Each structure stands twice: as structure tokens, then as C-alpha cells.
Amino acid sequence: MIVCSCNAIREADIRKAARCGAPTGECAYRSMGFEPQCGTCLCHADEMVEEERIAMLRVSAKAA
């Protein structure tokens, strides 16, 4: 699914950037060499980043 039509960024791209350490949607964009254009997608991107961070914490807690 396309999250950012201005930059043609997919959900998988945002989630991958989050798993690689991007703490926000905007940081995820920057890690891919983009910047938010209109900004309407940032709330959704931030939610996806947060979901990935929570998932990583759960995996970490199970491993411990």
C-alpha cells in the first residue's frame, strides 16, 4: 500500500525504516532520502513506526 503518494513511499518501506531505527515517520522518510511534501501522510507513517517499535519490544521481551 502506498502511504505517501508525493514520494511514492510504501507501507513496507516505512516499516523497514522503523525496524532499522527510525523513531518517527519523518525520520523514516529521511532515511530513504525523502522529505514529507504535503504532510498529510505523516500521522499514518508515525502510527506505523510506533507499531513496529512495539512489535520489536515484544520480541525483545520474549527473548529475555
C-alpha positions in Angstrom: 0.0 0.0 0.0 1.2 3.5 -0.8 1.5 5.7 2.3 3.0 8.8 0.7 1.8 9.5 -2.8 4.0 12.6 -3.1 7.2 10.5 -2.7 5.7 7.1 -3.7 6.7 5.5 -0.3 5.1 2.2 0.5 4.0 0.9 3.9 6.7 -1.8 3.7 9.3 1.0 3.3 8.1 2.8 6.4 8.0 -0.3 8.4 11.5 -1.4 7.3 12.9 2.0 8.2 11.3 1.8 11.6 12.9 -1.7 12.2 16.2 -0.1 11.2 15.8 2.5 14.0 13.8 5.4 12.6 12.0 6.9 15.6 9.4 8.8 13.6 7.7 8.8 10.2 9.7 11.9 9.2 12.9 10.2 10.2 11.9 7.2 8.2 11.4 9.4 5.1 14.8 11.0 5.6 16.4 7.6 5.9 15.2 6.8 2.4 16.3 10.2 1.0 12.9 11.9 1.0 11.2 14.7 2.9 7.5 15.0 3.5 5.9 17.2 0.9 2.2 17.9 1.8 2.5 16.2 5.2 -1.0 14.5 5.2 0.6 11.1 5.5 2.8 11.8 8.5 0.3 10.8 11.1 -0.2 7.4 9.4 3.6 7.0 9.0 4.1 7.8 12.7 1.5 5.2 13.6 3.3 2.5 11.6 6.6 3.4 13.1 5.1 3.1 16.6 3.5 -0.3 15.7 6.9 -1.6 14.6 8.6 -0.3 17.7 6.0 -2.0 19.9 6.4 -5.3 18.0 10.2 -5.1 18.4 9.8 -4.6 22.1 7.5 -7.6 22.4 10.0 -9.8 20.6 12.8 -8.5 22.8 10.8 -9.2 25.9 10.0 -12.7 24.8 13.7 -13.4 24.1 14.7 -12.3 27.6 
